[in-house]
Amino acid sequence: MPRQYHLPKFFPVHLLLVDRFPSEDYFAANYHGPVGITGGGRGPSCAGEIGVAAFNAGYAGPKRLWEFPLDDHGTVMERLPRIWEQIIAFFAG
């Protein structure tokens, strides 16, 4: 479902964004490898609750959630090296 809260109410988001990308449906059904999700709490384009919802969607494989409540979509990539070491170690198995 398009996210109307990103734009003023008079803007017809539902008419412009007709494609859905329910990632939780795709990886829950077709993927069995590790899933890592990072999320910032101040993101205007992908709010942190969307990442948490995807994490909690029922995927039974190995998964890990890294939350950064003070970051936004751009600054979450600027995390300390120790965080990136954790992320790399998770995917390396």
PyMOL Python script that loads the backbone (N, CA, C, O; Angstrom):
from pymol import cmd

cmd.read_pdbstr("""\
ATOM      1  N   MET A   1       0.839  -1.179   0.000  1.00  0.00           N
ATOM      2  CA  MET A   1       0.000   0.000   0.000  1.00  0.00           C
ATOM      3  C   MET A   1       0.882   1.239   0.000  1.00  0.00           C
ATOM      4  O   MET A   1       1.803   1.325   0.811  1.00  0.00           O
ATOM      5  N   PRO A   2       0.633   2.190  -0.874  1.00  0.00           N
ATOM      6  CA  PRO A   2       1.413   3.419  -0.889  1.00  0.00           C
ATOM      7  C   PRO A   2       1.331   4.141   0.440  1.00  0.00           C
ATOM      8  O   PRO A   2       0.333   4.052   1.155  1.00  0.00           O
ATOM      9  N   ARG A   3       2.382   4.848   0.754  1.00  0.00           N
ATOM     10  CA  ARG A   3       2.475   5.561   2.017  1.00  0.00           C
ATOM     11  C   ARG A   3       2.050   7.016   1.832  1.00  0.00           C
ATOM     12  O   ARG A   3       2.871   7.864   1.482  1.00  0.00           O
ATOM     13  N   GLN A   4       0.802   7.298   2.059  1.00  0.00           N
ATOM     14  CA  GLN A   4       0.261   8.639   1.897  1.00  0.00           C
ATOM     15  C   GLN A   4       0.875   9.606   2.900  1.00  0.00           C
ATOM     16  O   GLN A   4       0.966  10.800   2.616  1.00  0.00           O
ATOM     17  N   TYR A   5       1.299   9.123   4.068  1.00  0.00           N
ATOM     18  CA  TYR A   5       1.795  10.044   5.096  1.00  0.00           C
ATOM     19  C   TYR A   5       3.084  10.753   4.698  1.00  0.00           C
ATOM     20  O   TYR A   5       3.525  11.661   5.402  1.00  0.00           O
ATOM     21  N   HIS A   6       3.698  10.358   3.585  1.00  0.00           N
ATOM     22  CA  HIS A   6       4.896  11.039   3.120  1.00  0.00           C
ATOM     23  C   HIS A   6       4.577  12.338   2.382  1.00  0.00           C
ATOM     24  O   HIS A   6       5.450  13.192   2.225  1.00  0.00           O
ATOM     25  N   LEU A   7       3.357  12.488   1.937  1.00  0.00           N
ATOM     26  CA  LEU A   7       2.970  13.635   1.124  1.00  0.00           C
ATOM     27  C   LEU A   7       1.669  14.239   1.647  1.00  0.00           C
ATOM     28  O   LEU A   7       0.943  13.599   2.407  1.00  0.00           O
ATOM     29  N   PRO A   8       1.376  15.481   1.235  1.00  0.00           N
ATOM     30  CA  PRO A   8       0.103  16.088   1.661  1.00  0.00           C
ATOM     31  C   PRO A   8      -1.099  15.245   1.220  1.00  0.00           C
ATOM     32  O   PRO A   8      -1.028  14.520   0.227  1.00  0.00           O
ATOM     33  N   LYS A   9      -2.177  15.347   1.951  1.00  0.00           N
ATOM     34  CA  LYS A   9      -3.374  14.527   1.710  1.00  0.00           C
ATOM     35  C   LYS A   9      -3.972  14.723   0.315  1.00  0.00           C
ATOM     36  O   LYS A   9      -4.571  13.795  -0.230  1.00  0.00           O
ATOM     37  N   PHE A  10      -3.821  15.908  -0.268  1.00  0.00           N
ATOM     38  CA  PHE A  10      -4.416  16.155  -1.575  1.00  0.00           C
ATOM     39  C   PHE A  10      -3.636  15.508  -2.717  1.00  0.00           C
ATOM     40  O   PHE A  10      -4.130  15.464  -3.844  1.00  0.00           O
ATOM     41  N   PHE A  11      -2.428  15.006  -2.453  1.00  0.00           N
ATOM     42  CA  PHE A  11      -1.603  14.390  -3.483  1.00  0.00           C
ATOM     43  C   PHE A  11      -2.070  12.950  -3.701  1.00  0.00           C
ATOM     44  O   PHE A  11      -2.124  12.191  -2.733  1.00  0.00           O
ATOM     45  N   PRO A  12      -2.411  12.536  -4.930  1.00  0.00           N
ATOM     46  CA  PRO A  12      -3.001  11.212  -5.178  1.00  0.00           C
ATOM     47  C   PRO A  12      -1.973  10.076  -5.236  1.00  0.00           C
ATOM     48  O   PRO A  12      -1.725   9.504  -6.297  1.00  0.00           O
ATOM     49  N   VAL A  13      -1.394   9.768  -4.108  1.00  0.00           N
ATOM     50  CA  VAL A  13      -0.367   8.730  -4.046  1.00  0.00           C
ATOM     51  C   VAL A  13      -0.897   7.404  -4.571  1.00  0.00           C
ATOM     52  O   VAL A  13      -0.187   6.705  -5.293  1.00  0.00           O
ATOM     53  N   HIS A  14      -2.106   7.048  -4.232  1.00  0.00           N
ATOM     54  CA  HIS A  14      -2.669   5.758  -4.648  1.00  0.00           C
ATOM     55  C   HIS A  14      -2.788   5.633  -6.170  1.00  0.00           C
ATOM     56  O   HIS A  14      -2.842   4.519  -6.691  1.00  0.00           O
ATOM     57  N   LEU A  15      -2.829   6.746  -6.881  1.00  0.00           N
ATOM     58  CA  LEU A  15      -2.898   6.693  -8.333  1.00  0.00           C
ATOM     59  C   LEU A  15      -1.519   6.564  -8.980  1.00  0.00           C
ATOM     60  O   LEU A  15      -1.401   6.073 -10.103  1.00  0.00           O
ATOM     61  N   LEU A  16      -0.500   6.996  -8.286  1.00  0.00           N
ATOM     62  CA  LEU A  16       0.859   6.993  -8.835  1.00  0.00           C
ATOM     63  C   LEU A  16       1.653   5.741  -8.466  1.00  0.00           C
ATOM     64  O   LEU A  16       2.416   5.220  -9.280  1.00  0.00           O
ATOM     65  N   LEU A  17       1.474   5.275  -7.263  1.00  0.00           N
ATOM     66  CA  LEU A  17       2.234   4.120  -6.785  1.00  0.00           C
ATOM     67  C   LEU A  17       1.346   2.887  -6.768  1.00  0.00           C
ATOM     68  O   LEU A  17       0.759   2.540  -5.744  1.00  0.00           O
ATOM     69  N   VAL A  18       1.258   2.244  -7.900  1.00  0.00           N
ATOM     70  CA  VAL A  18       0.368   1.094  -8.002  1.00  0.00           C
ATOM     71  C   VAL A  18       1.084  -0.233  -7.774  1.00  0.00           C
ATOM     72  O   VAL A  18       0.432  -1.238  -7.492  1.00  0.00           O
ATOM     73  N   ASP A  19       2.410  -0.257  -7.889  1.00  0.00           N
ATOM     74  CA  ASP A  19       3.163  -1.491  -7.680  1.00  0.00           C
ATOM     75  C   ASP A  19       3.504  -1.660  -6.207  1.00  0.00           C
ATOM     76  O   ASP A  19       3.945  -0.718  -5.549  1.00  0.00           O
ATOM     77  N   ARG A  20       3.297  -2.853  -5.704  1.00  0.00           N
ATOM     78  CA  ARG A  20       3.656  -3.162  -4.322  1.00  0.00           C
ATOM     79  C   ARG A  20       4.910  -4.018  -4.325  1.00  0.00           C
ATOM     80  O   ARG A  20       5.140  -4.790  -5.256  1.00  0.00           O
ATOM     81  N   PHE A  21       5.701  -3.886  -3.310  1.00  0.00           N
ATOM     82  CA  PHE A  21       6.914  -4.682  -3.162  1.00  0.00           C
ATOM     83  C   PHE A  21       6.934  -5.274  -1.753  1.00  0.00           C
ATOM     84  O   PHE A  21       7.722  -4.844  -0.910  1.00  0.00           O
ATOM     85  N   PRO A  22       6.072  -6.256  -1.495  1.00  0.00           N
ATOM     86  CA  PRO A  22       5.986  -6.847  -0.151  1.00  0.00           C
ATOM     87  C   PRO A  22       7.149  -7.825   0.091  1.00  0.00           C
ATOM     88  O   PRO A  22       7.000  -9.038  -0.063  1.00  0.00           O
ATOM     89  N   SER A  23       8.288  -7.277   0.466  1.00  0.00           N
ATOM     90  CA  SER A  23       9.490  -8.106   0.613  1.00  0.00           C
ATOM     91  C   SER A  23       9.282  -9.265   1.581  1.00  0.00           C
ATOM     92  O   SER A  23       9.846 -10.342   1.388  1.00  0.00           O
ATOM     93  N   GLU A  24       8.476  -9.051   2.620  1.00  0.00           N
ATOM     94  CA  GLU A  24       8.255 -10.143   3.570  1.00  0.00           C
ATOM     95  C   GLU A  24       7.569 -11.330   2.908  1.00  0.00           C
ATOM     96  O   GLU A  24       7.809 -12.471   3.303  1.00  0.00           O
ATOM     97  N   ASP A  25       6.727 -11.093   1.918  1.00  0.00           N
ATOM     98  CA  ASP A  25       6.089 -12.197   1.206  1.00  0.00           C
ATOM     99  C   ASP A  25       7.091 -12.964   0.355  1.00  0.00           C
ATOM    100  O   ASP A  25       7.020 -14.190   0.265  1.00  0.00           O
ATOM    101  N   TYR A  26       8.014 -12.260  -0.263  1.00  0.00           N
ATOM    102  CA  TYR A  26       8.982 -12.899  -1.148  1.00  0.00           C
ATOM    103  C   TYR A  26      10.018 -13.712  -0.389  1.00  0.00           C
ATOM    104  O   TYR A  26      10.257 -14.870  -0.729  1.00  0.00           O
ATOM    105  N   PHE A  27      10.642 -13.127   0.639  1.00  0.00           N
ATOM    106  CA  PHE A  27      11.679 -13.918   1.296  1.00  0.00           C
ATOM    107  C   PHE A  27      11.100 -14.978   2.207  1.00  0.00           C
ATOM    108  O   PHE A  27      11.769 -15.977   2.474  1.00  0.00           O
ATOM    109  N   ALA A  28       9.906 -14.805   2.686  1.00  0.00           N
ATOM    110  CA  ALA A  28       9.306 -15.844   3.527  1.00  0.00           C
ATOM    111  C   ALA A  28       8.976 -17.086   2.710  1.00  0.00           C
ATOM    112  O   ALA A  28       9.054 -18.202   3.225  1.00  0.00           O
ATOM    113  N   ALA A  29       8.613 -16.910   1.459  1.00  0.00           N
ATOM    114  CA  ALA A  29       8.193 -18.039   0.639  1.00  0.00           C
ATOM    115  C   ALA A  29       9.314 -18.652  -0.182  1.00  0.00           C
ATOM    116  O   ALA A  29       9.321 -19.863  -0.401  1.00  0.00           O
ATOM    117  N   ASN A  30      10.254 -17.850  -0.639  1.00  0.00           N
ATOM    118  CA  ASN A  30      11.217 -18.325  -1.631  1.00  0.00           C
ATOM    119  C   ASN A  30      12.673 -18.303  -1.196  1.00  0.00           C
ATOM    120  O   ASN A  30      13.525 -18.824  -1.915  1.00  0.00           O
ATOM    121  N   TYR A  31      12.980 -17.738  -0.079  1.00  0.00           N
ATOM    122  CA  TYR A  31      14.379 -17.569   0.328  1.00  0.00           C
ATOM    123  C   TYR A  31      14.593 -18.205   1.685  1.00  0.00           C
ATOM    124  O   TYR A  31      13.758 -18.063   2.578  1.00  0.00           O
ATOM    125  N   HIS A  32      15.713 -18.911   1.848  1.00  0.00           N
ATOM    126  CA  HIS A  32      15.966 -19.614   3.102  1.00  0.00           C
ATOM    127  C   HIS A  32      17.318 -19.262   3.712  1.00  0.00           C
ATOM    128  O   HIS A  32      17.729 -19.872   4.699  1.00  0.00           O
ATOM    129  N   GLY A  33      18.006 -18.290   3.138  1.00  0.00           N
ATOM    130  CA  GLY A  33      19.302 -17.853   3.650  1.00  0.00           C
ATOM    131  C   GLY A  33      19.148 -16.768   4.701  1.00  0.00           C
ATOM    132  O   GLY A  33      18.034 -16.480   5.141  1.00  0.00           O
ATOM    133  N   PRO A  34      20.257 -16.166   5.107  1.00  0.00           N
ATOM    134  CA  PRO A  34      20.202 -15.133   6.148  1.00  0.00           C
ATOM    135  C   PRO A  34      19.536 -13.847   5.662  1.00  0.00           C
ATOM    136  O   PRO A  34      19.691 -13.446   4.508  1.00  0.00           O
ATOM    137  N   VAL A  35      18.794 -13.212   6.566  1.00  0.00           N
ATOM    138  CA  VAL A  35      18.143 -11.932   6.295  1.00  0.00           C
ATOM    139  C   VAL A  35      18.612 -10.949   7.362  1.00  0.00           C
ATOM    140  O   VAL A  35      18.421 -11.173   8.557  1.00  0.00           O
ATOM    141  N   GLY A  36      19.220  -9.872   6.920  1.00  0.00           N
ATOM    142  CA  GLY A  36      19.645  -8.807   7.819  1.00  0.00           C
ATOM    143  C   GLY A  36      18.923  -7.529   7.463  1.00  0.00           C
ATOM    144  O   GLY A  36      18.858  -7.149   6.294  1.00  0.00           O
ATOM    145  N   ILE A  37      18.378  -6.862   8.470  1.00  0.00           N
ATOM    146  CA  ILE A  37      17.631  -5.628   8.245  1.00  0.00           C
ATOM    147  C   ILE A  37      18.217  -4.551   9.135  1.00  0.00           C
ATOM    148  O   ILE A  37      18.372  -4.740  10.342  1.00  0.00           O
ATOM    149  N   THR A  38      18.543  -3.409   8.523  1.00  0.00           N
ATOM    150  CA  THR A  38      18.948  -2.238   9.291  1.00  0.00           C
ATOM    151  C   THR A  38      17.844  -1.215   9.176  1.00  0.00           C
ATOM    152  O   THR A  38      17.198  -1.102   8.135  1.00  0.00           O
ATOM    153  N   GLY A  39      17.627  -0.473  10.234  1.00  0.00           N
ATOM    154  CA  GLY A  39      16.566   0.522  10.187  1.00  0.00           C
ATOM    155  C   GLY A  39      16.871   1.729  11.028  1.00  0.00           C
ATOM    156  O   GLY A  39      17.354   1.623  12.155  1.00  0.00           O
ATOM    157  N   GLY A  40      16.579   2.883  10.458  1.00  0.00           N
ATOM    158  CA  GLY A  40      16.708   4.138  11.182  1.00  0.00           C
ATOM    159  C   GLY A  40      15.352   4.604  11.652  1.00  0.00           C
ATOM    160  O   GLY A  40      14.338   4.323  11.013  1.00  0.00           O
ATOM    161  N   GLY A  41      15.324   5.302  12.744  1.00  0.00           N
ATOM    162  CA  GLY A  41      14.070   5.762  13.310  1.00  0.00           C
ATOM    163  C   GLY A  41      13.574   7.080  12.765  1.00  0.00           C
ATOM    164  O   GLY A  41      12.428   7.456  13.013  1.00  0.00           O
ATOM    165  N   ARG A  42      14.419   7.798  12.020  1.00  0.00           N
ATOM    166  CA  ARG A  42      14.012   9.109  11.528  1.00  0.00           C
ATOM    167  C   ARG A  42      13.858   9.148  10.021  1.00  0.00           C
ATOM    168  O   ARG A  42      13.826  10.230   9.434  1.00  0.00           O
ATOM    169  N   GLY A  43      13.765   8.007   9.390  1.00  0.00           N
ATOM    170  CA  GLY A  43      13.751   7.969   7.936  1.00  0.00           C
ATOM    171  C   GLY A  43      12.456   8.449   7.322  1.00  0.00           C
ATOM    172  O   GLY A  43      11.389   7.931   7.651  1.00  0.00           O
ATOM    173  N   PRO A  44      12.528   9.438   6.429  1.00  0.00           N
ATOM    174  CA  PRO A  44      11.304   9.894   5.779  1.00  0.00           C
ATOM    175  C   PRO A  44      10.806   8.954   4.695  1.00  0.00           C
ATOM    176  O   PRO A  44       9.617   8.963   4.376  1.00  0.00           O
ATOM    177  N   SER A  45      11.695   8.133   4.113  1.00  0.00           N
ATOM    178  CA  SER A  45      11.265   7.289   3.004  1.00  0.00           C
ATOM    179  C   SER A  45      10.974   5.852   3.426  1.00  0.00           C
ATOM    180  O   SER A  45      10.191   5.170   2.764  1.00  0.00           O
ATOM    181  N   CYS A  46      11.561   5.392   4.472  1.00  0.00           N
ATOM    182  CA  CYS A  46      11.311   4.025   4.939  1.00  0.00           C
ATOM    183  C   CYS A  46      11.413   4.021   6.461  1.00  0.00           C
ATOM    184  O   CYS A  46      12.488   3.809   7.023  1.00  0.00           O
ATOM    185  N   ALA A  47      10.306   4.251   7.102  1.00  0.00           N
ATOM    186  CA  ALA A  47      10.293   4.377   8.552  1.00  0.00           C
ATOM    187  C   ALA A  47      10.747   3.088   9.227  1.00  0.00           C
ATOM    188  O   ALA A  47      10.583   1.999   8.676  1.00  0.00           O
ATOM    189  N   GLY A  48      11.314   3.215  10.414  1.00  0.00           N
ATOM    190  CA  GLY A  48      11.832   2.077  11.153  1.00  0.00           C
ATOM    191  C   GLY A  48      10.817   0.991  11.407  1.00  0.00           C
ATOM    192  O   GLY A  48      11.175  -0.186  11.466  1.00  0.00           O
ATOM    193  N   GLU A  49       9.558   1.355  11.558  1.00  0.00           N
ATOM    194  CA  GLU A  49       8.535   0.337  11.830  1.00  0.00           C
ATOM    195  C   GLU A  49       8.315  -0.583  10.644  1.00  0.00           C
ATOM    196  O   GLU A  49       7.848  -1.708  10.823  1.00  0.00           O
ATOM    197  N   ILE A  50       8.637  -0.137   9.441  1.00  0.00           N
ATOM    198  CA  ILE A  50       8.513  -1.000   8.270  1.00  0.00           C
ATOM    199  C   ILE A  50       9.549  -2.115   8.337  1.00  0.00           C
ATOM    200  O   ILE A  50       9.243  -3.269   8.037  1.00  0.00           O
ATOM    201  N   GLY A  51      10.774  -1.775   8.729  1.00  0.00           N
ATOM    202  CA  GLY A  51      11.819  -2.785   8.892  1.00  0.00           C
ATOM    203  C   GLY A  51      11.489  -3.783   9.981  1.00  0.00           C
ATOM    204  O   GLY A  51      11.706  -4.984   9.817  1.00  0.00           O
ATOM    205  N   VAL A  52      10.964  -3.293  11.091  1.00  0.00           N
ATOM    206  CA  VAL A  52      10.578  -4.182  12.191  1.00  0.00           C
ATOM    207  C   VAL A  52       9.448  -5.102  11.747  1.00  0.00           C
ATOM    208  O   VAL A  52       9.451  -6.286  12.083  1.00  0.00           O
ATOM    209  N   ALA A  53       8.482  -4.577  10.997  1.00  0.00           N
ATOM    210  CA  ALA A  53       7.380  -5.409  10.504  1.00  0.00           C
ATOM    211  C   ALA A  53       7.895  -6.491   9.569  1.00  0.00           C
ATOM    212  O   ALA A  53       7.447  -7.636   9.640  1.00  0.00           O
ATOM    213  N   ALA A  54       8.833  -6.143   8.694  1.00  0.00           N
ATOM    214  CA  ALA A  54       9.420  -7.150   7.801  1.00  0.00           C
ATOM    215  C   ALA A  54      10.173  -8.203   8.605  1.00  0.00           C
ATOM    216  O   ALA A  54      10.111  -9.390   8.286  1.00  0.00           O
ATOM    217  N   PHE A  55      10.882  -7.775   9.644  1.00  0.00           N
ATOM    218  CA  PHE A  55      11.627  -8.708  10.488  1.00  0.00           C
ATOM    219  C   PHE A  55      10.687  -9.675  11.205  1.00  0.00           C
ATOM    220  O   PHE A  55      11.004 -10.857  11.344  1.00  0.00           O
ATOM    221  N   ASN A  56       9.562  -9.195  11.650  1.00  0.00           N
ATOM    222  CA  ASN A  56       8.602 -10.004  12.404  1.00  0.00           C
ATOM    223  C   ASN A  56       7.587 -10.730  11.531  1.00  0.00           C
ATOM    224  O   ASN A  56       6.627 -11.298  12.052  1.00  0.00           O
ATOM    225  N   ALA A  57       7.778 -10.725  10.225  1.00  0.00           N
ATOM    226  CA  ALA A  57       6.766 -11.251   9.299  1.00  0.00           C
ATOM    227  C   ALA A  57       6.660 -12.768   9.268  1.00  0.00           C
ATOM    228  O   ALA A  57       5.824 -13.288   8.528  1.00  0.00           O
ATOM    229  N   GLY A  58       7.437 -13.487  10.010  1.00  0.00           N
ATOM    230  CA  GLY A  58       7.289 -14.930  10.053  1.00  0.00           C
ATOM    231  C   GLY A  58       8.380 -15.704   9.352  1.00  0.00           C
ATOM    232  O   GLY A  58       8.270 -16.922   9.210  1.00  0.00           O
ATOM    233  N   TYR A  59       9.430 -15.038   8.907  1.00  0.00           N
ATOM    234  CA  TYR A  59      10.536 -15.738   8.265  1.00  0.00           C
ATOM    235  C   TYR A  59      11.217 -16.636   9.287  1.00  0.00           C
ATOM    236  O   TYR A  59      11.580 -16.178  10.370  1.00  0.00           O
ATOM    237  N   ALA A  60      11.395 -17.918   8.949  1.00  0.00           N
ATOM    238  CA  ALA A  60      11.926 -18.898   9.902  1.00  0.00           C
ATOM    239  C   ALA A  60      13.428 -19.105   9.782  1.00  0.00           C
ATOM    240  O   ALA A  60      14.018 -19.784  10.622  1.00  0.00           O
ATOM    241  N   GLY A  61      14.060 -18.538   8.763  1.00  0.00           N
ATOM    242  CA  GLY A  61      15.500 -18.711   8.583  1.00  0.00           C
ATOM    243  C   GLY A  61      16.297 -17.808   9.505  1.00  0.00           C
ATOM    244  O   GLY A  61      15.724 -17.098  10.332  1.00  0.00           O
ATOM    245  N   PRO A  62      17.623 -17.831   9.365  1.00  0.00           N
ATOM    246  CA  PRO A  62      18.456 -16.971  10.205  1.00  0.00           C
ATOM    247  C   PRO A  62      18.208 -15.499   9.876  1.00  0.00           C
ATOM    248  O   PRO A  62      18.255 -15.091   8.716  1.00  0.00           O
ATOM    249  N   LYS A  63      17.945 -14.717  10.915  1.00  0.00           N
ATOM    250  CA  LYS A  63      17.680 -13.304  10.681  1.00  0.00           C
ATOM    251  C   LYS A  63      18.226 -12.472  11.832  1.00  0.00           C
ATOM    252  O   LYS A  63      18.393 -12.955  12.952  1.00  0.00           O
ATOM    253  N   ARG A  64      18.498 -11.212  11.524  1.00  0.00           N
ATOM    254  CA  ARG A  64      19.022 -10.298  12.536  1.00  0.00           C
ATOM    255  C   ARG A  64      18.539  -8.901  12.200  1.00  0.00           C
ATOM    256  O   ARG A  64      18.498  -8.513  11.033  1.00  0.00           O
ATOM    257  N   LEU A  65      18.175  -8.149  13.223  1.00  0.00           N
ATOM    258  CA  LEU A  65      17.697  -6.781  13.066  1.00  0.00           C
ATOM    259  C   LEU A  65      18.639  -5.841  13.799  1.00  0.00           C
ATOM    260  O   LEU A  65      18.926  -6.033  14.981  1.00  0.00           O
ATOM    261  N   TRP A  66      19.116  -4.827  13.096  1.00  0.00           N
ATOM    262  CA  TRP A  66      19.916  -3.767  13.695  1.00  0.00           C
ATOM    263  C   TRP A  66      19.099  -2.489  13.606  1.00  0.00           C
ATOM    264  O   TRP A  66      18.786  -2.018  12.512  1.00  0.00           O
ATOM    265  N   GLU A  67      18.751  -1.924  14.772  1.00  0.00           N
ATOM    266  CA  GLU A  67      17.956  -0.697  14.795  1.00  0.00           C
ATOM    267  C   GLU A  67      18.821   0.474  15.245  1.00  0.00           C
ATOM    268  O   GLU A  67      19.625   0.353  16.169  1.00  0.00           O
ATOM    269  N   PHE A  68      18.641   1.609  14.575  1.00  0.00           N
ATOM    270  CA  PHE A  68      19.372   2.825  14.884  1.00  0.00           C
ATOM    271  C   PHE A  68      18.356   3.962  14.980  1.00  0.00           C
ATOM    272  O   PHE A  68      18.140   4.673  13.999  1.00  0.00           O
ATOM    273  N   PRO A  69      17.730   4.145  16.140  1.00  0.00           N
ATOM    274  CA  PRO A  69      16.611   5.071  16.265  1.00  0.00           C
ATOM    275  C   PRO A  69      16.949   6.530  15.981  1.00  0.00           C
ATOM    276  O   PRO A  69      16.050   7.310  15.666  1.00  0.00           O
ATOM    277  N   LEU A  70      18.211   6.920  16.081  1.00  0.00           N
ATOM    278  CA  LEU A  70      18.579   8.310  15.829  1.00  0.00           C
ATOM    279  C   LEU A  70      19.040   8.555  14.409  1.00  0.00           C
ATOM    280  O   LEU A  70      19.371   9.689  14.063  1.00  0.00           O
ATOM    281  N   ASP A  71      19.073   7.535  13.579  1.00  0.00           N
ATOM    282  CA  ASP A  71      19.538   7.661  12.201  1.00  0.00           C
ATOM    283  C   ASP A  71      18.378   7.780  11.229  1.00  0.00           C
ATOM    284  O   ASP A  71      17.241   7.422  11.535  1.00  0.00           O
ATOM    285  N   ASP A  72      18.700   8.291  10.051  1.00  0.00           N
ATOM    286  CA  ASP A  72      17.739   8.310   8.957  1.00  0.00           C
ATOM    287  C   ASP A  72      18.290   7.452   7.822  1.00  0.00           C
ATOM    288  O   ASP A  72      19.301   6.771   7.992  1.00  0.00           O
ATOM    289  N   HIS A  73      17.634   7.483   6.675  1.00  0.00           N
ATOM    290  CA  HIS A  73      18.007   6.622   5.557  1.00  0.00           C
ATOM    291  C   HIS A  73      19.461   6.825   5.117  1.00  0.00           C
ATOM    292  O   HIS A  73      20.118   5.872   4.700  1.00  0.00           O
ATOM    293  N   GLY A  74      19.959   8.040   5.206  1.00  0.00           N
ATOM    294  CA  GLY A  74      21.324   8.327   4.779  1.00  0.00           C
ATOM    295  C   GLY A  74      22.377   8.041   5.830  1.00  0.00           C
ATOM    296  O   GLY A  74      23.455   7.549   5.498  1.00  0.00           O
ATOM    297  N   THR A  75      22.096   8.333   7.085  1.00  0.00           N
ATOM    298  CA  THR A  75      23.122   8.195   8.122  1.00  0.00           C
ATOM    299  C   THR A  75      23.259   6.783   8.665  1.00  0.00           C
ATOM    300  O   THR A  75      24.263   6.473   9.307  1.00  0.00           O
ATOM    301  N   VAL A  76      22.283   5.921   8.427  1.00  0.00           N
ATOM    302  CA  VAL A  76      22.401   4.551   8.919  1.00  0.00           C
ATOM    303  C   VAL A  76      23.593   3.838   8.282  1.00  0.00           C
ATOM    304  O   VAL A  76      24.142   2.900   8.861  1.00  0.00           O
ATOM    305  N   MET A  77      23.988   4.282   7.098  1.00  0.00           N
ATOM    306  CA  MET A  77      25.150   3.674   6.423  1.00  0.00           C
ATOM    307  C   MET A  77      26.474   4.154   7.006  1.00  0.00           C
ATOM    308  O   MET A  77      27.523   3.607   6.664  1.00  0.00           O
ATOM    309  N   GLU A  78      26.454   5.149   7.868  1.00  0.00           N
ATOM    310  CA  GLU A  78      27.672   5.714   8.443  1.00  0.00           C
ATOM    311  C   GLU A  78      27.979   5.144   9.826  1.00  0.00           C
ATOM    312  O   GLU A  78      28.625   5.808  10.636  1.00  0.00           O
ATOM    313  N   ARG A  79      27.537   3.958  10.096  1.00  0.00           N
ATOM    314  CA  ARG A  79      27.723   3.343  11.410  1.00  0.00           C
ATOM    315  C   ARG A  79      29.188   3.048  11.688  1.00  0.00           C
ATOM    316  O   ARG A  79      30.011   3.006  10.773  1.00  0.00           O
ATOM    317  N   LEU A  80      29.496   2.848  12.933  1.00  0.00           N
ATOM    318  CA  LEU A  80      30.855   2.535  13.358  1.00  0.00           C
ATOM    319  C   LEU A  80      31.328   1.206  12.762  1.00  0.00           C
ATOM    320  O   LEU A  80      30.514   0.329  12.473  1.00  0.00           O
ATOM    321  N   PRO A  81      32.648   1.057  12.578  1.00  0.00           N
ATOM    322  CA  PRO A  81      33.178  -0.201  12.017  1.00  0.00           C
ATOM    323  C   PRO A  81      32.745  -1.449  12.790  1.00  0.00           C
ATOM    324  O   PRO A  81      32.560  -2.503  12.181  1.00  0.00           O
ATOM    325  N   ARG A  82      32.581  -1.360  14.097  1.00  0.00           N
ATOM    326  CA  ARG A  82      32.197  -2.560  14.862  1.00  0.00           C
ATOM    327  C   ARG A  82      30.802  -3.044  14.482  1.00  0.00           C
ATOM    328  O   ARG A  82      30.536  -4.245  14.520  1.00  0.00           O
ATOM    329  N   ILE A  83      29.908  -2.123  14.116  1.00  0.00           N
ATOM    330  CA  ILE A  83      28.577  -2.526  13.660  1.00  0.00           C
ATOM    331  C   ILE A  83      28.697  -3.265  12.331  1.00  0.00           C
ATOM    332  O   ILE A  83      28.064  -4.301  12.131  1.00  0.00           O
ATOM    333  N   TRP A  84      29.512  -2.728  11.426  1.00  0.00           N
ATOM    334  CA  TRP A  84      29.703  -3.379  10.126  1.00  0.00           C
ATOM    335  C   TRP A  84      30.393  -4.727  10.292  1.00  0.00           C
ATOM    336  O   TRP A  84      30.132  -5.647   9.517  1.00  0.00           O
ATOM    337  N   GLU A  85      31.256  -4.861  11.273  1.00  0.00           N
ATOM    338  CA  GLU A  85      31.883  -6.165  11.552  1.00  0.00           C
ATOM    339  C   GLU A  85      30.817  -7.173  11.973  1.00  0.00           C
ATOM    340  O   GLU A  85      30.870  -8.333  11.564  1.00  0.00           O
ATOM    341  N   GLN A  86      29.847  -6.743  12.788  1.00  0.00           N
ATOM    342  CA  GLN A  86      28.742  -7.622  13.187  1.00  0.00           C
ATOM    343  C   GLN A  86      27.914  -8.053  11.971  1.00  0.00           C
ATOM    344  O   GLN A  86      27.552  -9.221  11.833  1.00  0.00           O
ATOM    345  N   ILE A  87      27.628  -7.103  11.109  1.00  0.00           N
ATOM    346  CA  ILE A  87      26.799  -7.390   9.933  1.00  0.00           C
ATOM    347  C   ILE A  87      27.526  -8.369   8.997  1.00  0.00           C
ATOM    348  O   ILE A  87      26.932  -9.334   8.516  1.00  0.00           O
ATOM    349  N   ILE A  88      28.797  -8.114   8.750  1.00  0.00           N
ATOM    350  CA  ILE A  88      29.578  -8.998   7.888  1.00  0.00           C
ATOM    351  C   ILE A  88      29.694 -10.384   8.503  1.00  0.00           C
ATOM    352  O   ILE A  88      29.562 -11.385   7.799  1.00  0.00           O
ATOM    353  N   ALA A  89      29.938 -10.455   9.802  1.00  0.00           N
ATOM    354  CA  ALA A  89      30.039 -11.754  10.492  1.00  0.00           C
ATOM    355  C   ALA A  89      28.725 -12.529  10.404  1.00  0.00           C
ATOM    356  O   ALA A  89      28.733 -13.748  10.231  1.00  0.00           O
ATOM    357  N   PHE A  90      27.613 -11.836  10.520  1.00  0.00           N
ATOM    358  CA  PHE A  90      26.309 -12.511  10.412  1.00  0.00           C
ATOM    359  C   PHE A  90      26.154 -13.176   9.057  1.00  0.00           C
ATOM    360  O   PHE A  90      25.752 -14.336   8.977  1.00  0.00           O
ATOM    361  N   PHE A  91      26.466 -12.457   8.000  1.00  0.00           N
ATOM    362  CA  PHE A  91      26.290 -13.020   6.647  1.00  0.00           C
ATOM    363  C   PHE A  91      27.379 -14.031   6.289  1.00  0.00           C
ATOM    364  O   PHE A  91      27.157 -14.906   5.452  1.00  0.00           O
ATOM    365  N   ALA A  92      28.539 -13.920   6.907  1.00  0.00           N
ATOM    366  CA  ALA A  92      29.606 -14.889   6.654  1.00  0.00           C
ATOM    367  C   ALA A  92      29.305 -16.233   7.305  1.00  0.00           C
ATOM    368  O   ALA A  92      29.865 -17.262   6.926  1.00  0.00           O
ATOM    369  N   GLY A  93      28.414 -16.207   8.288  1.00  0.00           N
ATOM    370  CA  GLY A  93      27.985 -17.447   8.912  1.00  0.00           C
ATOM    371  C   GLY A  93      28.903 -17.900   9.979  1.00  0.00           C
ATOM    372  O   GLY A  93      28.667 -18.938  10.597  1.00  0.00           O
TER     373      GLY A  93
END
""", "prot")
cmd.dss("prot")
cmd.show_as("cartoon", "prot")
cmd.util.cbc("prot")
cmd.orient("prot")
